[in-house]
């Protein structure tokens, strides 16, 4: 009996990561496109909105994040020859649809809440306008970016509220998908974080990077003294030394000594285990008794907003947050949806459309404009969302109500508005969030579960009724 030799593994022909974003989507986006092309409706002018029906539990406000990333992704939303070949080989769509996709570029218009703004139930975070074919295929991409980034930024904002001005740094890279970790670092900055341990995020977005050493570095050396001396020799006495590999008190004494042997005071000690409140007080007392009054204390170890709040009275100078940050602190998605709210009929007349299904999934038809109403004390008291046929009419109504308009141009006829992306866009978003959050009433700053800090009111100036099928 003869046997066939084992076949060698097929050579890898697909790239490890796609150079474009067009296949970061669900299959049905393209099969809907095919059906619309066949029925002659793909070119109908359409308006989609991205919003949340309600805030996730325990969130009294959300934070808009991911805008800059979405704009970068839209710029790269094209179909390569290899991707077209894949769609053809898998018979995902027909040849006419593939011909349409070969030259695809988004040429529509997108308006939305500026990145860093707070948002509430029903806030139209994005309004995507173009043909059905143009706007439909962006659904999955927009939702995947916004649902994650808004969740992380919202968690980061709660953490920085709890920190009361003490710096928070992102240490979550090892607790998330390697690419999600980069996105999380960016979203965390929108929510108020000041640094990240992730070098890719530092390169891509200009975020300051921080880092010290792990327990393994101490365990590598024959003694703790040798480990600390080696770290100081390499990084300088201003470094942060992890002091709880063995005995914390002994570690602090040795760390201070190592820095002084190099001619200066130690920058900081890091506590990563035990009762952090008690250990912080003991560490501060010991450092002061040694005369190391300028040496700071940073804490890590599975922190969330509640743990940070519990450390509020402790002599802690900064926090490193990992797992709870990159997982949205228990709310890993912002629960946003992307729905068609208006489209042209066969005569080219725009018609409101909406879902009328039961179970909390109904939608409000018609394009919307949004503004935030503030009271006499300058505190936000209402999110006003207006349905109107014309923008000028809606903006006049917002002005009459004393509402600050919230939406800005992000893409105009296919042209990306550059101020919303890159390191400059991120810095502006972080600053914007601080201003937006400061405008909210006190209830927004509570960490307990409760109603949204600002109610949403819908005002229909149009008078049209959404079409029923």
Buried (B, 14 or more C-beta within 10 A) or exposed (E): EEEEEEEEEEEEEEEEEBEBBBBBBBEEBBBBBBBBBEEEBBBBBBBBBBBBBEBBEBBBBBBBBBBBBBBBBBBEBBBBEBBBEBBEEEEBBBEEBBEBBEEBEBEBBBBBBBBBBBBBBBBBBBBBBBBBBBBBBBBBBBBBBBBBBBBBBBBBBBBBBBBEEBBBBBBBBEBBEEEBBBBBBBBBBBBBBBBBBBBBBBEBBBBEBBBBBEBEBBEEBEEBBBBBBBBBEEBEBBBBBBBBBEEBEEBBBBBBBBBBBBEEBBBBBBBBBEEBBEBBBBBBEBBEEBEBEEBBBBBBBEBBBBBBBBBEEBBBBBBBBBBBBBBBBEBBBBBBBBBBBBBBEEEEEBBBBBBEEEEEEEBBBBBBBBBBBBEEEEBBBBBBBBBBBEEEEBBBBBEEBBBBBBBBBBBEEBEBBEBBBBEEBBBBBBEBBBEBBEBBBEBBBEBEEEEBBBEBEEBBBBEBEBEEE
